[in-house]
């Protein structure tokens, strides 16, 4: 079996396993009787730990063999923690285990993508052709977990996810990776920190994606509380979001030259504003489901654009570091908002929660997309990249 085939298997199994429990966590915590304020703290732990440990894992990613071995080891440790994770019902004990679990799990995918991109390159293939197996697997995992929970229990679904993770770990151990001989350019950190356009963009990204992320993390508990959604119903709905997201990415890849960045981000923000107003007003279920599909449009546009756009602004030599700072900023904002807005739901209602979310996004739309005049938002992404290449 080739290393490329092994890598595709790792991606498929790992993403499928993650999809079987990560999207259902808020709903699971709700089933244990925790309040939205408590849930907000629990789901804020992964980004907080991610912020703290990102510098350490970033150093490990510089050596691809070390990154691969570290991924395999921390996956084993997080797997052991996972079974204890889903057997505890005491809030404070669970809080402790979640912290330990995420010390090994929070940066799991960063390490996977670090050595996977090198492995794909050395096997003369595009990384996206490997990554797509993860997208297919995520849809399969969502549907499978919902079905297994309805037929048996959520813990049974967790056991299956654990088995898939174990097989993925075995294949990752068997995978050989060879470092590339590319010369790494020295970072221009002084130029990066003086780049106003870059910091404007990461503030925009934190407000836009962070706010949307928080709203979507509570979406499962909202649907359970207002529409009586079960695990399987939410799994099918979430799977449809991912399918739409994949179709949007394919569409943009084919027709990106026909759109400007500002047009795309306008659509990406308008759709969640409408969606959250409908949620605040407790619209009928068919309306919630149909407008909910636009979630895939928002995430598809952002997933396709954000990292390319940062590299476009800061240049290739600062690209990796620029992305790392952007992710850390996003995680910090997201963690604070999850805790704060979780308590807001406890104190008020989902009506107020989604109104606040919608008004934050209206501000982002008006200022960053409509009012703020920045050439990077106006010009076509491909044209900007071509200009950057000429400058280099």
Secondary structure, DSSP 8 states (H G I E B T S, - for coil): --HHHHHHHHHHHHHHHHHTTGGGHHHHHHHTT--HHHHHHHHHHHHHHHHHHHHHHHHHTTSHHHHHHHHHHHHHHHHHHHHHHTT---HHHHHHHHHHHHHHHTTHHHHHHHHHHHHHHHTTS-HHHHHHHHHHHHHHHHHHHHHHHHHT-HHHHHHHHHHHHHHHHHHHHH--------------HHHHHT-HHHHHHHHHHIIIIIHHHHHHHTHHHHHHHHH---HHHHHHHHHHHHHHHHHHHHHHHHHGGG--HHHHHHHHHHHHHHHHHHHHTT--HHHHHHHHTHHHHHHHHHHHHHHHHHHHHH-GGGHHHHHHHHHHHHHHHHHHHHHHHHHHHHHS-HHHHHHHHHHHHHHHIIIIIII---HHHHS-HHHHHHHHHHH-
